[in-house]
């Protein structure tokens, strides 16, 4: 590149060194711009062709390198311009820029591969453990970042061995200073290993006011979206000290309801209970292999109470309430078919009727 510029300089009608320097920098910028435009057009055409294939890796690769290649071209141009101006070490700048661009491209590649794999599993109707996918992705990105940083420090002339040795000694001090950060890091690691919940699970804690859907499990925080759509950010170390319920992993949902009929309907109560139990056994949404109880429970102040204890096949929250509604309405129909009524709190006042006096009866 420098030889080409020297040949061009020989044909330039300028003898002043300042004018020559300005033109050389202008030519470098122009060439960098031209190469950048050409590579963008070429990569866009390649991208359109690769999007027609079913291979996930080539799509991720082309997406990952489009922007870093532009930065690399301009880094090279900047390095050449600095070399002409003798300001700084152009080779060091180019080497450092190349390391940063390569690390950036690898991180982008990891992000696109993760997104493509998850998307393809959704399209094919297959389940994928988002928690594991996120953990592997984050580990790879951390590895790339650390490696790029060490290589960049070495390119700048630092002694990597001394830095690593200092890290071992200073790690103790850093550990004490950042104990909360480390506690959250290891808390996140335990979540990845024990898997009490995954991304997309509905969780809640009886110990804390925590309930919602898990959106992201990071190395420091877990992001939860509450049912009123508020974001909730929980430090990972918190989960080591609280109980966590995971309703998303329920095998069934329970219907447990108490229903009362009037005392006047005691003669048909046994028949009502038998019919309700038969209805539940024939219901398509009730799992008859689980515990099913329909029994007279107590003489309540205003009603004769019997209870229903059974389990639905579905665990979906919305569908469960539809099944429960259907069951309760059918119970109401059975009670009505037997001429009975569902009781509600009532009070009956008995007035003692006094016999009339003899004088009032004319005796």
RAWO-V490502 format. One line per field, one symbol per residue. psi: psi as a letter, one per 40 degrees, with the letter a starting at -180 (. if undefined). A space follows every 50 residues. Layout:
psi=???
This chain:
psi=ddddddddddeifhdhdddddddddddddddddddddddddddddddddd eeiehdddddddddedddddddddddddddddddefhihddddddddddd dddddddddddddddddddddddefiihhddddddddddddddddddddd dddddeeihddddddddddedddddddfddddddddddddddddfdiihe ihiihedighhahhdihaddihhhhieefhhhhhhdddeeeihhigddei diihhhihhiiidefddedddddddddddddehdehheeihhhhihdigi deihhiihhihidiehdddddddddddddddddddddeeiihiihihhhh hhhiiiidddef.
